[in-house]
Amino acid sequence: MLTLVGLGGAAHRFPHERSCGQQQRVARARALAPSPRLLLLDEPFSNLDPELRERLAMELRDILREAGTTALRVTHDQYEAFAIADVVGVMQNGTIAQWDTPYRLYHRPQSRAVADFIGMGSFLPGRLVQRDGLAEVRFELGVLPIRNRGDQALAGASANTRGEVAILLRPDDVIHDDASPMQAEVQRKAFRGAQFLYTLRLPSGRELLALVPSHHNHAIGDRIGIRFDADHIVTFPADEG
């Protein structure tokens, strides 16, 4: 079991003589030693620095798969949950708001509350137009075609009698494009190594988030061209939230 958790050469040492990360590995070995069918984990890495927490989380996923053990884990770190879990339950007010794969939680949230909690995003008002089996959402920067049939059905169910909806746009849906006629003003920016997270102000004053490669280093107040590239157009009732 020590070999499985990467401590095969440390059997002669006491746990307190090891680093925090290695003590976590000892704890995993103890938990897995009885070959449990289900392992319960309550924020096991909350006291570790982010880099070590991420590395141990990935190691834990590999160990659990090799051991053939199912784990139920509680965490407040959604990115850690996404990295490890096959399915994730988002809990709100003591109930599970959505139980789904990480991909569907991010791209197909079932409520605006889940969409607001998972990842980052902006909600913009729009109007749904449907004709000849096609659907699109018109909003202040142009038109977003809805190509996916499932998204079309959800948009139709979300729209009120005037066709009004709220559109969810993730930062990775917004593409920096100097040639685009759509313009937005840089309000804030956060450097993330390979990318900047820009907060952009639209002509209406509403804000939009965009992930932009870090070699596009724009100053606060600059106007930049943007376009949209979203696989899924997610909409919610305009008055929800």
MARVO-130109 format. One record per residue: residue number from 1; chain; x negated, y, z of N, C-alpha, C in turn. Coordinates in Angstrom, 1 decimal, padded with zeros to 4 digits, m for minus. Layout:
BEGIN
{NUM 'A' {X Y Z} {X Y Z} {X Y Z}};
...
This chain:
BEGIN
{1 'A' {m000.8 m001.2 000.0} {000.0 000.0 000.0} {m000.9 001.3 000.0}};
{2 'A' {m002.0 001.2 000.7} {m002.9 002.4 000.7} {m003.5 002.6 m000.7}};
{3 'A' {m003.7 001.5 m001.4} {m004.2 001.6 m002.8} {m003.2 002.2 m003.7}};
{4 'A' {m001.9 001.9 m003.4} {m000.8 002.4 m004.2} {m000.7 004.0 m004.1}};
{5 'A' {m001.0 004.5 m002.9} {m000.9 005.9 m002.6} {m002.2 006.6 m002.8}};
{6 'A' {m003.2 005.9 m003.2} {m004.5 006.5 m003.5} {m005.5 006.7 m002.3}};
{7 'A' {m005.3 005.8 m001.3} {m006.2 005.9 m000.1} {m006.8 004.5 000.1}};
{8 'A' {m007.1 003.8 m001.0} {m007.7 002.5 m000.8} {m009.0 002.4 m000.1}};
{9 'A' {m009.8 003.5 m000.2} {m011.1 003.5 000.5} {m011.1 004.1 001.9}};
{10 'A' {m009.9 004.4 002.4} {m009.8 005.2 003.7} {m009.2 004.4 004.8}};
{11 'A' {m009.1 003.1 004.7} {m008.4 002.3 005.7} {m009.0 002.4 007.1}};
{12 'A' {m010.3 002.7 007.1} {m011.0 002.7 008.4} {m010.9 004.1 009.1}};
{13 'A' {m010.2 005.0 008.5} {m010.0 006.4 009.1} {m008.7 006.5 009.8}};
{14 'A' {m008.6 007.3 010.8} {m007.3 007.6 011.4} {m006.6 008.7 010.6}};
{15 'A' {m005.3 008.7 010.6} {m004.5 009.7 009.8} {m004.9 011.2 010.2}};
{16 'A' {m005.1 011.4 011.5} {m005.4 012.8 011.9} {m006.8 013.3 011.4}};
{17 'A' {m007.6 012.3 010.9} {m008.9 012.7 010.4} {m008.9 013.0 008.9}};
{18 'A' {m007.7 013.0 008.3} {m007.6 013.2 006.9} {m007.0 014.6 006.7}};
{19 'A' {m007.0 015.1 005.4} {m006.4 016.4 005.1} {m004.9 016.3 005.1}};
{20 'A' {m004.3 017.5 005.0} {m002.8 017.5 005.0} {m002.2 016.7 003.8}};
{21 'A' {m002.8 016.8 002.7} {m002.3 016.0 001.5} {m002.5 014.5 001.7}};
{22 'A' {m003.6 014.1 002.3} {m003.8 012.7 002.6} {m002.9 012.2 003.7}};
{23 'A' {m002.6 013.0 004.7} {m001.7 012.6 005.7} {m000.3 012.4 005.1}};
{24 'A' {000.1 013.2 004.1} {001.3 012.9 003.4} {001.3 011.6 002.7}};
{25 'A' {000.1 011.2 002.1} {000.0 009.9 001.5} {000.2 008.8 002.5}};
{26 'A' {m000.4 009.0 003.7} {m000.2 008.0 004.7} {001.2 007.8 005.1}};
{27 'A' {001.9 008.9 005.2} {003.4 008.9 005.5} {004.2 008.1 004.4}};
{28 'A' {003.8 008.3 003.2} {004.4 007.6 002.1} {004.2 006.1 002.2}};
{29 'A' {002.9 005.7 002.5} {002.6 004.3 002.6} {003.4 003.6 003.8}};
{30 'A' {003.5 004.4 004.9} {004.3 003.8 006.0} {005.8 003.6 005.6}};
{31 'A' {006.3 004.6 004.9} {007.7 004.5 004.5} {008.0 003.4 003.5}};
{32 'A' {007.0 003.2 002.6} {007.2 002.2 001.5} {006.8 000.8 001.9}};
{33 'A' {006.0 000.6 003.0} {005.5 m000.7 003.4} {006.6 m001.7 003.7}};
{34 'A' {007.8 m001.4 004.2} {008.8 m002.4 004.4} {009.6 m002.7 003.1}};
{35 'A' {009.2 m002.1 002.0} {009.9 m002.3 000.7} {011.4 m002.0 000.8}};
{36 'A' {011.7 m000.7 001.2} {013.1 m000.3 001.3} {013.7 m000.2 000.0}};
{37 'A' {015.0 m000.4 m000.1} {015.8 m000.2 m001.3} {016.1 001.3 m001.5}};
{38 'A' {016.1 002.0 m000.4} {016.4 003.4 m000.5} {015.5 004.2 000.4}};
{39 'A' {014.8 005.2 m000.1} {013.9 006.1 000.7} {014.5 007.4 000.9}};
{40 'A' {014.7 007.9 002.1} {015.3 009.2 002.3} {014.1 010.2 002.6}};
{41 'A' {014.1 011.3 001.9} {013.1 012.3 002.0} {013.7 013.7 002.3}};
{42 'A' {013.3 014.3 003.4} {013.8 015.7 003.7} {012.7 016.7 003.6}};
{43 'A' {012.6 017.4 002.5} {011.6 018.4 002.2} {010.2 017.9 002.6}};
{44 'A' {009.7 016.8 002.1} {008.5 016.2 002.6} {007.2 017.1 002.4}};
{45 'A' {007.3 018.1 001.4} {006.1 018.8 001.1} {006.2 020.3 001.5}};
{46 'A' {007.2 020.6 002.3} {007.5 022.1 002.6} {006.4 022.8 003.3}};
{47 'A' {005.5 022.1 004.0} {004.4 022.8 004.7} {003.1 022.9 003.9}};
{48 'A' {003.1 022.5 002.6} {001.9 022.5 001.8} {001.9 023.7 000.8}};
{49 'A' {000.7 024.0 000.4} {000.6 025.1 m000.6} {001.2 024.7 m001.9}};
{50 'A' {001.6 025.6 m002.8} {002.3 025.3 m004.0} {001.5 024.3 m005.0}};
{51 'A' {000.2 024.5 m005.1} {m000.5 023.6 m006.1} {m000.5 022.2 m005.5}};
{52 'A' {m000.8 022.0 m004.2} {m000.8 020.7 m003.7} {000.5 020.1 m003.7}};
{53 'A' {001.6 020.9 m003.4} {002.9 020.4 m003.3} {003.3 019.8 m004.7}};
{54 'A' {003.0 020.5 m005.8} {003.3 020.1 m007.1} {002.6 018.8 m007.5}};
{55 'A' {001.3 018.7 m007.1} {000.6 017.5 m007.4} {001.1 016.3 m006.7}};
{56 'A' {001.4 016.4 m005.4} {001.9 015.3 m004.6} {003.3 014.9 m005.1}};
{57 'A' {004.1 015.9 m005.5} {005.4 015.5 m006.0} {005.3 014.7 m007.2}};
{58 'A' {004.4 015.0 m008.1} {004.3 014.2 m009.3} {003.7 012.8 m009.0}};
{59 'A' {002.8 012.7 m008.0} {002.3 011.4 m007.6} {003.4 010.6 m007.0}};
{60 'A' {004.2 011.2 m006.2} {005.3 010.5 m005.5} {006.3 009.9 m006.5}};
{61 'A' {006.6 010.6 m007.6} {007.4 010.1 m008.7} {006.8 008.8 m009.3}};
{62 'A' {005.5 008.9 m009.5} {004.9 007.7 m010.1} {004.9 006.5 m009.2}};
{63 'A' {004.6 006.8 m007.9} {004.6 005.7 m006.9} {006.0 005.1 m006.7}};
{64 'A' {007.0 005.9 m006.7} {008.3 005.3 m006.5} {008.7 004.5 m007.7}};
{65 'A' {008.4 004.9 m008.9} {008.7 004.1 m010.0} {007.9 002.8 m010.0}};
{66 'A' {006.6 002.8 m009.6} {005.8 001.6 m009.6} {006.4 000.7 m008.5}};
{67 'A' {006.8 001.2 m007.4} {007.3 000.4 m006.3} {008.8 m000.1 m006.6}};
{68 'A' {009.4 000.5 m007.5} {010.8 000.2 m007.8} {011.8 000.6 m006.7}};
{69 'A' {011.5 001.8 m006.1} {012.3 002.2 m005.0} {013.1 003.5 m005.4}};
{70 'A' {014.4 003.5 m005.0} {015.2 004.6 m005.2} {015.0 005.6 m004.1}};
{71 'A' {014.9 006.9 m004.4} {014.7 007.9 m003.3} {015.8 009.0 m003.4}};
{72 'A' {016.3 009.4 m002.3} {017.2 010.5 m002.2} {016.5 011.6 m001.4}};
{73 'A' {016.4 012.7 m002.1} {015.5 013.8 m001.6} {016.2 015.1 m001.4}};
{74 'A' {016.0 015.8 m000.3} {016.6 017.1 m000.1} {015.5 018.1 m000.3}};
{75 'A' {015.7 019.1 m001.1} {014.8 020.2 m001.3} {015.5 021.5 m001.6}};
{76 'A' {014.8 022.6 m001.3} {015.3 023.9 m001.7} {014.6 024.4 m003.0}};
{77 'A' {013.6 023.6 m003.4} {012.7 024.0 m004.6} {013.3 023.3 m005.8}};
{78 'A' {014.1 024.1 m006.6} {014.7 023.4 m007.8} {013.7 023.0 m008.8}};
{79 'A' {012.6 023.6 m008.9} {011.6 023.2 m009.9} {010.9 021.9 m009.5}};
{80 'A' {010.7 021.7 m008.2} {010.2 020.5 m007.7} {011.2 019.4 m007.9}};
{81 'A' {012.5 019.6 m007.7} {013.6 018.7 m008.0} {013.6 018.3 m009.5}};
{82 'A' {013.5 019.3 m010.3} {013.5 019.0 m011.8} {012.3 018.1 m012.2}};
{83 'A' {011.1 018.3 m011.6} {009.9 017.6 m011.9} {010.0 016.1 m011.5}};
{84 'A' {010.8 015.8 m010.5} {010.8 014.5 m009.9} {012.0 013.7 m010.3}};
{85 'A' {013.2 014.3 m010.2} {014.4 013.6 m010.1} {014.9 013.2 m011.5}};
{86 'A' {015.6 012.0 m011.6} {016.3 011.6 m012.8} {017.7 012.3 m012.8}};
{87 'A' {018.3 012.5 m011.6} {019.6 013.2 m011.5} {019.4 014.1 m010.3}};
{88 'A' {020.1 015.3 m010.3} {020.1 016.3 m009.3} {021.5 016.7 m008.9}};
{89 'A' {021.7 016.8 m007.6} {023.0 017.3 m007.1} {022.8 018.7 m006.5}};
{90 'A' {023.6 019.7 m007.0} {023.5 021.0 m006.5} {024.6 021.2 m005.5}};
{91 'A' {024.2 021.4 m004.2} {025.2 021.5 m003.1} {025.5 023.0 m002.8}};
{92 'A' {026.8 023.3 m002.7} {027.2 024.6 m002.3} {028.3 024.5 m001.3}};
{93 'A' {028.2 025.1 m000.1} {029.2 025.1 001.0} {029.5 023.7 001.4}};
{94 'A' {028.5 022.8 001.4} {028.7 021.5 001.9} {029.3 020.5 000.9}};
{95 'A' {029.5 020.9 m000.3} {030.0 020.0 m001.3} {029.0 020.0 m002.6}};
{96 'A' {029.1 018.9 m003.3} {028.3 018.8 m004.6} {029.0 019.5 m005.7}};
{97 'A' {028.4 020.7 m006.1} {029.0 021.4 m007.2} {028.8 020.8 m008.6}};
{98 'A' {027.7 020.1 m008.8} {027.4 019.4 m010.0} {026.3 018.4 m009.8}};
{99 'A' {026.6 017.2 m010.3} {025.7 016.1 m010.2} {025.3 015.7 m011.6}};
{100 'A' {024.0 015.9 m012.0} {023.7 015.8 m013.4} {022.2 015.7 m013.6}};
{101 'A' {021.8 015.5 m014.9} {020.4 015.5 m015.2} {019.9 016.9 m015.1}};
{102 'A' {018.6 017.1 m014.8} {018.0 018.4 m014.8} {018.3 019.2 m016.1}};
{103 'A' {018.2 018.5 m017.3} {018.4 019.2 m018.5} {019.8 019.7 m018.6}};
{104 'A' {020.8 018.9 m018.2} {022.2 019.4 m018.3} {022.5 020.5 m017.3}};
{105 'A' {021.9 020.4 m016.1} {022.1 021.4 m015.1} {021.7 022.8 m015.6}};
{106 'A' {020.6 022.8 m016.4} {020.0 024.0 m016.9} {020.8 024.5 m018.1}};
{107 'A' {021.0 023.6 m019.0} {021.6 024.0 m020.3} {023.1 023.8 m020.4}};
{108 'A' {023.7 023.0 m019.5} {025.2 022.8 m019.5} {025.7 022.9 m018.1}};
{109 'A' {025.5 024.0 m017.4} {026.1 024.2 m016.0} {027.6 024.2 m016.1}};
{110 'A' {028.3 023.6 m015.1} {029.7 023.4 m015.2} {030.4 024.6 m014.6}};
{111 'A' {029.7 025.5 m013.9} {030.3 026.7 m013.3} {029.3 027.8 m013.3}};
{112 'A' {029.9 029.0 m013.2} {029.0 030.1 m013.2} {028.1 030.2 m011.9}};
{113 'A' {028.6 029.6 m010.8} {027.8 029.6 m009.6} {026.6 028.7 m009.8}};
{114 'A' {026.8 027.5 m010.4} {025.6 026.6 m010.7} {024.7 027.3 m011.7}};
{115 'A' {025.2 027.9 m012.7} {024.4 028.6 m013.7} {023.5 029.7 m013.1}};
{116 'A' {024.1 030.4 m012.1} {023.4 031.5 m011.4} {022.3 031.0 m010.5}};
{117 'A' {022.6 029.8 m009.9} {021.6 029.2 m009.0} {020.5 028.5 m009.7}};
{118 'A' {020.7 027.8 m010.8} {019.7 027.0 m011.4} {019.0 027.9 m012.4}};
{119 'A' {017.7 028.0 m012.3} {016.9 028.8 m013.2} {017.2 030.2 m013.1}};
{120 'A' {016.9 031.0 m014.2} {017.2 032.4 m014.3} {018.0 032.6 m015.5}};
{121 'A' {018.7 033.7 m015.5} {019.6 034.0 m016.6} {020.3 035.3 m016.5}};
{122 'A' {020.9 035.8 m017.6} {021.7 037.0 m017.6} {023.0 036.7 m018.1}};
{123 'A' {024.1 037.3 m017.6} {025.4 037.2 m018.0} {025.8 038.5 m018.7}};
{124 'A' {026.2 038.3 m020.0} {026.6 039.5 m020.8} {028.0 039.3 m021.3}};
{125 'A' {028.8 040.4 m021.4} {030.2 040.2 m021.9} {030.2 040.1 m023.4}};
{126 'A' {031.1 039.3 m023.8} {031.2 039.1 m025.3} {032.7 038.7 m025.6}};
{127 'A' {032.9 038.6 m026.9} {034.2 038.2 m027.4} {034.2 037.1 m028.4}};
{128 'A' {034.9 036.0 m028.1} {034.9 034.8 m028.9} {035.8 035.0 m030.1}};
{129 'A' {035.2 034.6 m031.3} {036.0 034.7 m032.5} {035.9 033.2 m033.1}};
{130 'A' {037.1 032.7 m033.4} {037.2 031.3 m034.0} {038.0 031.4 m035.3}};
{131 'A' {037.5 030.8 m036.4} {038.2 030.7 m037.6} {037.6 029.6 m038.5}};
{132 'A' {038.4 028.9 m039.2} {038.0 027.9 m040.2} {037.0 026.9 m039.5}};
{133 'A' {037.3 026.5 m038.3} {036.5 025.5 m037.6} {035.2 026.0 m037.1}};
{134 'A' {034.9 027.3 m037.3} {033.7 027.9 m036.8} {034.0 028.8 m035.6}};
{135 'A' {032.9 029.0 m034.8} {033.1 029.9 m033.6} {031.8 030.7 m033.5}};
{136 'A' {032.0 031.9 m033.0} {030.9 032.8 m032.7} {031.3 033.7 m031.6}};
{137 'A' {030.2 034.2 m030.9} {030.5 035.2 m029.8} {029.8 036.5 m030.2}};
{138 'A' {030.6 037.5 m030.3} {030.1 038.9 m030.6} {029.9 039.7 m029.3}};
{139 'A' {028.7 040.3 m029.2} {028.4 041.1 m028.1} {027.6 042.3 m028.5}};
{140 'A' {027.1 043.1 m027.6} {026.6 044.4 m028.0} {025.3 044.3 m028.9}};
{141 'A' {024.6 043.2 m028.9} {023.4 043.1 m029.8} {023.7 042.4 m031.1}};
{142 'A' {024.9 041.9 m031.3} {025.2 041.2 m032.6} {026.1 040.0 m032.4}};
{143 'A' {025.7 039.0 m033.1} {026.6 037.8 m033.1} {025.8 036.5 m032.8}};
{144 'A' {026.3 035.7 m031.9} {025.7 034.4 m031.6} {026.6 033.3 m032.2}};
{145 'A' {026.2 032.6 m033.2} {027.1 031.4 m033.7} {027.0 030.3 m032.7}};
{146 'A' {028.2 029.6 m032.5} {028.3 028.5 m031.6} {028.4 027.2 m032.5}};
{147 'A' {027.3 026.5 m032.7} {027.3 025.4 m033.6} {027.7 024.1 m033.0}};
{148 'A' {027.4 023.9 m031.7} {027.8 022.7 m031.0} {029.2 022.6 m030.7}};
{149 'A' {029.9 021.4 m031.1} {031.3 021.3 m030.9} {031.7 021.3 m029.4}};
{150 'A' {030.9 020.7 m028.6} {031.2 020.8 m027.2} {031.1 022.2 m026.6}};
{151 'A' {030.1 023.0 m027.1} {030.1 024.4 m026.7} {031.3 025.2 m027.2}};
{152 'A' {031.7 024.8 m028.4} {032.9 025.5 m029.0} {034.1 025.3 m028.1}};
{153 'A' {034.3 024.0 m027.7} {035.4 023.7 m026.9} {035.4 024.4 m025.5}};
{154 'A' {034.2 024.4 m024.9} {034.1 025.1 m023.6} {034.3 026.6 m023.8}};
{155 'A' {033.8 027.2 m024.9} {034.0 028.6 m025.1} {035.5 028.9 m025.3}};
{156 'A' {036.2 028.0 m026.0} {037.7 028.2 m026.2} {038.4 028.2 m024.9}};
{157 'A' {038.0 027.3 m024.0} {038.6 027.1 m022.7} {038.3 028.3 m021.8}};
{158 'A' {037.1 028.9 m022.0} {036.7 030.0 m021.1} {037.3 031.4 m021.5}};
{159 'A' {037.7 031.5 m022.8} {038.1 032.8 m023.2} {039.5 033.1 m022.7}};
{160 'A' {039.8 034.4 m022.4} {041.1 034.8 m022.0} {041.9 035.2 m023.3}};
{161 'A' {043.1 035.7 m023.1} {044.0 036.0 m024.3} {043.4 037.0 m025.2}};
{162 'A' {042.4 037.8 m024.8} {041.7 038.8 m025.7} {040.4 038.2 m026.2}};
{163 'A' {040.1 036.9 m025.9} {038.9 036.3 m026.4} {037.7 036.7 m025.6}};
{164 'A' {037.8 037.3 m024.5} {036.7 037.8 m023.7} {036.0 036.7 m022.9}};
{165 'A' {034.7 036.6 m022.9} {033.9 035.6 m022.2} {032.7 036.3 m021.6}};
{166 'A' {032.0 035.5 m020.7} {030.7 035.9 m020.2} {029.7 035.0 m020.8}};
{167 'A' {028.7 035.5 m021.4} {027.7 034.6 m022.1} {026.5 034.5 m021.2}};
{168 'A' {026.0 033.3 m021.0} {024.8 033.0 m020.3} {023.6 032.9 m021.2}};
{169 'A' {022.6 033.8 m021.0} {021.4 033.7 m021.8} {020.2 033.5 m020.9}};
{170 'A' {019.5 032.4 m021.1} {018.3 032.2 m020.3} {017.1 033.0 m020.9}};
{171 'A' {016.0 033.2 m020.1} {014.9 033.9 m020.6} {014.2 033.3 m021.8}};
{172 'A' {014.3 032.0 m021.9} {013.7 031.3 m023.1} {014.6 031.3 m024.3}};
{173 'A' {015.8 031.9 m024.2} {016.7 032.1 m025.3} {016.3 033.4 m026.1}};
{174 'A' {015.6 034.2 m025.4} {015.3 035.6 m025.9} {013.9 035.6 m026.5}};
{175 'A' {013.7 035.8 m027.8} {012.5 035.7 m028.5} {012.0 037.1 m028.8}};
{176 'A' {010.7 037.4 m028.5} {010.1 038.7 m028.9} {009.9 038.7 m030.4}};
{177 'A' {010.3 039.7 m031.1} {010.2 039.8 m032.6} {010.1 041.3 m033.0}};
{178 'A' {008.9 041.7 m033.3} {008.7 043.1 m033.7} {009.6 043.5 m034.9}};
{179 'A' {009.9 042.5 m035.8} {010.6 042.8 m037.0} {012.1 042.9 m036.8}};
{180 'A' {012.6 042.5 m035.6} {014.0 042.5 m035.3} {014.6 043.9 m035.2}};
{181 'A' {015.8 044.2 m035.7} {016.4 045.5 m035.5} {017.0 045.6 m034.1}};
{182 'A' {017.2 044.5 m033.4} {017.7 044.6 m032.0} {016.6 045.1 m031.1}};
{183 'A' {016.8 046.1 m030.4} {015.8 046.7 m029.5} {016.2 046.7 m028.1}};
{184 'A' {015.3 046.6 m027.2} {015.5 046.7 m025.7} {014.3 047.3 m025.0}};
{185 'A' {014.6 048.0 m023.9} {013.5 048.7 m023.2} {013.0 047.9 m022.1}};
{186 'A' {011.7 047.8 m021.9} {011.0 047.1 m020.8} {011.2 047.9 m019.5}};
{187 'A' {011.9 047.2 m018.6} {012.2 047.9 m017.3} {011.2 047.4 m016.2}};
{188 'A' {010.9 046.1 m016.2} {010.0 045.5 m015.3} {009.3 044.3 m016.0}};
{189 'A' {008.1 043.9 m015.5} {007.4 042.8 m016.0} {006.7 042.1 m014.9}};
{190 'A' {006.6 040.8 m015.0} {005.9 039.9 m014.1} {004.9 039.0 m014.8}};
{191 'A' {003.6 039.1 m014.5} {002.6 038.3 m015.3} {002.6 036.9 m014.7}};
{192 'A' {002.7 035.9 m015.6} {002.8 034.5 m015.2} {001.7 033.7 m015.9}};
{193 'A' {000.6 034.3 m016.2} {m000.5 033.6 m016.9} {m000.2 033.6 m018.4}};
{194 'A' {000.4 032.5 m018.9} {000.6 032.3 m020.3} {001.7 033.2 m020.8}};
{195 'A' {002.5 033.7 m019.8} {003.7 034.5 m020.3} {004.0 035.7 m019.3}};
{196 'A' {004.7 036.7 m019.9} {005.3 037.7 m019.0} {006.8 037.4 m018.9}};
{197 'A' {007.3 037.7 m017.8} {008.8 037.7 m017.6} {009.2 039.1 m017.6}};
{198 'A' {009.8 039.5 m018.7} {010.2 040.9 m018.9} {011.7 041.1 m018.5}};
{199 'A' {012.0 042.1 m017.8} {013.4 042.6 m017.5} {013.6 043.7 m018.5}};
{200 'A' {014.6 043.5 m019.4} {014.8 044.4 m020.5} {016.2 045.1 m020.3}};
{201 'A' {016.2 046.4 m020.6} {017.5 047.1 m020.5} {018.0 047.3 m021.9}};
{202 'A' {019.3 046.9 m022.0} {020.0 047.0 m023.3} {020.6 048.4 m023.5}};
{203 'A' {021.1 048.8 m024.6} {021.7 050.1 m024.8} {022.8 050.4 m023.9}};
{204 'A' {023.6 049.4 m023.4} {024.7 049.6 m022.5} {024.2 049.9 m021.1}};
{205 'A' {022.9 049.6 m020.8} {022.4 049.7 m019.5} {022.3 048.3 m018.8}};
{206 'A' {022.9 047.3 m019.4} {022.8 046.0 m018.8} {021.4 045.4 m019.0}};
{207 'A' {021.1 044.4 m018.1} {019.7 043.9 m018.2} {019.7 042.5 m018.7}};
{208 'A' {018.5 042.1 m019.3} {018.3 040.8 m019.9} {016.9 040.4 m019.6}};
{209 'A' {016.8 039.1 m019.3} {015.4 038.5 m019.0} {014.9 037.9 m020.2}};
{210 'A' {013.5 038.0 m020.4} {012.9 037.4 m021.6} {011.5 036.9 m021.2}};
{211 'A' {011.2 035.7 m021.6} {009.8 035.1 m021.5} {009.1 035.4 m022.8}};
{212 'A' {008.0 036.1 m022.6} {007.2 036.6 m023.8} {005.7 036.1 m023.6}};
{213 'A' {005.1 035.6 m024.7} {003.7 035.2 m024.6} {002.9 036.4 m024.0}};
{214 'A' {001.9 036.1 m023.2} {001.2 037.2 m022.5} {000.3 038.1 m023.3}};
{215 'A' {000.1 037.7 m024.6} {m000.7 038.6 m025.4} {000.1 039.7 m025.9}};
{216 'A' {001.5 039.7 m025.7} {002.4 040.8 m026.0} {002.5 041.6 m024.7}};
{217 'A' {001.5 042.4 m024.4} {001.4 043.1 m023.1} {002.0 044.5 m023.3}};
{218 'A' {003.3 044.7 m023.1} {003.9 046.0 m023.3} {004.0 046.7 m022.0}};
{219 'A' {004.0 048.0 m022.1} {004.1 048.9 m020.9} {005.6 049.1 m020.5}};
{220 'A' {005.8 049.4 m019.3} {007.1 049.8 m018.8} {007.6 051.0 m019.6}};
{221 'A' {008.8 050.9 m020.1} {009.4 052.0 m020.9} {009.2 051.7 m022.4}};
{222 'A' {008.4 050.8 m022.8} {008.3 050.5 m024.3} {009.6 049.8 m024.8}};
{223 'A' {009.9 050.1 m026.0} {011.0 049.4 m026.7} {010.5 048.3 m027.6}};
{224 'A' {011.0 047.1 m027.4} {010.5 046.0 m028.2} {011.7 045.3 m029.0}};
{225 'A' {011.3 044.7 m030.1} {012.3 043.9 m030.8} {012.6 042.6 m030.3}};
{226 'A' {013.8 042.1 m030.3} {014.2 040.8 m029.7} {015.2 040.1 m030.7}};
{227 'A' {015.2 038.8 m030.6} {016.2 038.0 m031.3} {016.5 036.8 m030.4}};
{228 'A' {017.5 036.1 m030.8} {018.0 035.0 m029.9} {017.9 033.6 m030.6}};
{229 'A' {017.4 032.7 m029.8} {017.2 031.3 m030.3} {017.7 030.3 m029.3}};
{230 'A' {019.0 030.1 m029.2} {019.6 029.3 m028.1} {020.2 028.0 m028.7}};
{231 'A' {019.8 026.9 m028.3} {020.4 025.6 m028.7} {021.8 025.5 m028.3}};
{232 'A' {022.1 026.0 m027.1} {023.4 025.9 m026.5} {023.9 027.3 m026.1}};
{233 'A' {025.1 027.7 m026.6} {025.7 029.0 m026.2} {026.7 028.6 m025.1}};
{234 'A' {026.3 029.0 m023.8} {027.1 028.7 m022.7} {027.9 029.9 m022.3}};
{235 'A' {029.2 029.7 m022.2} {030.1 030.8 m021.8} {031.0 030.4 m020.6}};
{236 'A' {031.4 031.5 m019.9} {032.3 031.3 m018.7} {033.4 032.4 m018.8}};
{237 'A' {034.5 032.2 m018.0} {035.5 033.2 m018.0} {034.9 034.6 m017.7}};
{238 'A' {035.4 035.6 m018.4} {034.8 037.0 m018.2} {035.0 037.5 m016.8}};
{239 'A' {036.0 037.1 m016.1} {036.3 037.6 m014.8} {035.8 036.7 m013.7}};
{240 'A' {035.1 035.6 m014.0} {034.6 034.7 m013.0} {033.4 035.3 m012.3}};
{241 'A' {033.3 035.1 m011.0} {032.1 035.6 m010.3} {032.2 037.1 m010.0}};
